[in-house]
Amino acid sequence: MASQNFKPGQIVVPEGLIGVYRVVAVSPDGRTADIEKFDVSSQKSVGDPIRSVALNKLSPYKEDASQAAARTVREATTED
């Protein structure tokens, strides 16, 4: 897996974990990151952060067109 420059706030998919996560912080040496589970549809974090996950175990989250369309409809019809 190629080296990525992840930034806080970026949505990622960690290898070996189920779900989508958001980068909370990246270590000063750029080797690890703290991540937290993230609910894409509500755009909110869920649960406590996972500390020191190797950046080479993360890949950027890519939402396909059908997922984006379903999320947009859900957001338009759901009130917070």
N, C-alpha and C positions, 0 to 999 in steps of 0.2 A: 504494500500500500504506500503510495507516495506521501511525502511529508506535506502536511497542510498547515496553514497559518490560521488557526481558529482564534476567534475573538469572543469576548464575553457577549452574551446575547444571541450567539449563533445557534441554530437548531441542528442537532447531530443525531446520528444513530450509532450507538456503541456496539462493537463486536461482542457477542456473548450475552448481551442483555436484550430484553424484549421491550420495545417501545421507543418513543422519541424523547430526547433529552435536550436541555438547553445548557450551554456553557456558562458557568457562573464566573469562573476565574481561570486564568492560565498562569502556571508557575513562571517565576522569573527566568528560569533556564529554558523554558519553552518545551519541556518534555512531558509534562502532565497538566491535567486540567481538573477542576472541580465541576461536576455536572449535576443537574437535577432533572427529575422526570418532568415532562412538559405536555400539557393537553393542548394540542394544536387547535382544536375546534373552539375552545374557550380562551385561548391565548394566555393560559395561566400555568404557573408552576404547581406541581403536585408533590408533596413530600419533602423530605430532607435531602440535602446535597450528598452526592457520593464523592469522596475526596480522592485526589491523586490518581486519576485514570490516565493511562498512557495515551498520548495524542495519536500514536500510530494505530490505536484500536478504535479510533473515531472516524466516521465518514459523514460528509454533509448530508442533511436530509433533503430529499427531492420529492416534492409532492406532484403526483401526476395530474393531468387535466381533470379527470373524473373526481378525484379526491378534492381538488380545489373547487370544482363546481358544487359538489355536495356540501362542503364547508361553507361556501358563500350563501347557499340557500338556507342552511341551518342557522347561520348568523343573522340573516335577514328576517327570519321568522321567529327567532327566539329572543325574548326580552331578558335582560339581566336583572 
